Amino acid sequence: MQEEIYRAIAGAIEQGQPVVLATVARTRGSTPRKTGAKMVVRQDGTFFGTIGGGCGEAEVWQEAMATFADGRPRVVTVDLTQPTDGEDQICGGLMDVFVERLG
């Protein structure tokens, strides 16, 4: 999967299309993906790869779109210790995800 991520990034940059790369930088406790997991978000909102799915991935996607707007890298802490919106499926951990614009 990592090789496919890098190919997607290279292809977008070659076509002059910026992307945002979200990388799990640190995990604590039980998380759906581990350090190094990556997701590429395109400017139209589509994405490739995964950092775990669900509400946490949606939160990172929103920050990726903000990074398109302002160009600033950021670290997003995804808290998977509390259920949200009635969901009772939680992992019980935390993920720090580094979000940066490329191209």
C-alpha positions as CSV (number, residue, x, y, z in Angstrom):
1,M,0.0,0.0,0.0
2,Q,2.8,2.4,0.8
3,E,4.2,2.1,-2.7
4,E,0.7,2.9,-4.2
5,I,0.5,6.0,-1.9
6,Y,3.8,7.3,-3.2
7,R,2.8,6.6,-6.8
8,A,-0.4,8.5,-6.3
9,I,1.5,11.5,-4.8
10,A,4.0,11.5,-7.7
11,G,1.3,11.3,-10.3
12,A,-0.6,14.2,-8.8
13,I,2.5,16.4,-8.5
14,E,3.5,15.5,-12.1
15,Q,0.1,16.7,-13.3
16,G,0.5,20.0,-11.2
17,Q,-2.2,19.0,-8.7
18,P,-1.3,19.5,-5.0
19,V,-2.3,16.9,-2.5
20,V,-2.3,16.7,1.2
21,L,-0.6,13.8,2.9
22,A,-1.8,12.6,6.3
23,T,0.5,10.3,8.2
24,V,-0.1,8.6,11.5
25,A,2.9,10.0,13.5
26,R,2.2,8.4,16.9
27,T,-0.3,6.1,18.5
28,R,-1.1,5.4,22.1
29,G,-3.4,2.6,23.1
30,S,-5.5,0.6,20.7
31,T,-5.9,2.3,17.3
32,P,-7.2,1.0,13.9
33,R,-3.9,1.8,12.2
34,K,-0.3,2.2,13.4
35,T,2.5,4.7,13.0
36,G,3.3,5.3,9.3
37,A,-0.2,4.7,7.9
38,K,-1.0,7.2,5.2
39,M,-3.9,8.8,3.4
40,V,-3.6,11.2,0.4
41,V,-6.4,13.8,0.0
42,R,-6.9,15.5,-3.3
43,Q,-8.1,19.0,-3.7
44,D,-11.6,17.8,-4.9
45,G,-12.0,16.0,-1.6
46,T,-11.4,12.5,-2.9
47,F,-8.8,10.4,-1.1
48,F,-6.6,7.4,-1.4
49,G,-5.3,5.2,1.4
50,T,-6.6,5.1,5.0
51,I,-5.6,6.0,8.5
52,G,-8.3,4.0,10.1
53,G,-11.7,5.0,8.8
54,G,-14.7,6.3,10.6
55,C,-15.1,9.6,12.5
56,G,-11.3,9.9,13.1
57,E,-10.5,9.7,9.4
58,A,-13.3,12.3,8.7
59,E,-11.8,14.6,11.3
60,V,-8.4,14.3,9.6
61,W,-10.0,14.8,6.2
62,Q,-11.5,18.1,7.4
63,E,-8.1,19.3,8.6
64,A,-6.6,18.2,5.2
65,M,-9.1,20.4,3.4
66,A,-8.1,23.3,5.8
67,T,-4.5,22.7,4.9
68,F,-5.4,23.1,1.2
69,A,-6.9,26.5,2.1
70,D,-4.0,27.9,4.3
71,G,-1.0,25.7,3.3
72,R,-0.1,25.2,6.9
73,P,1.0,21.8,8.1
74,R,-0.6,20.6,11.4
75,V,-0.8,17.8,13.8
76,V,-4.3,16.4,14.5
77,T,-4.9,14.4,17.6
78,V,-7.7,11.8,17.0
79,D,-9.2,10.7,20.3
80,L,-10.7,7.2,19.9
81,T,-11.4,6.7,23.6
82,Q,-14.9,8.1,23.7
83,P,-17.9,7.0,21.6
84,T,-19.4,9.8,19.4
85,D,-22.9,10.3,18.2
86,G,-24.2,7.1,19.8
87,E,-21.5,4.9,18.4
88,D,-20.4,2.2,20.8
89,Q,-17.5,0.9,18.7
90,I,-14.4,2.6,20.0
91,C,-10.7,1.5,19.8
92,G,-9.6,3.1,23.1
93,G,-6.5,4.9,21.9
94,L,-5.2,8.2,20.5
95,M,-3.5,8.9,17.2
96,D,-1.4,12.0,16.3
97,V,-1.7,12.5,12.5
98,F,0.7,14.9,10.7
99,V,-1.0,16.7,7.8
100,E,1.0,18.5,5.1
101,R,0.4,19.9,1.7
102,L,2.7,18.6,-1.2
103,G,3.1,20.0,-4.6
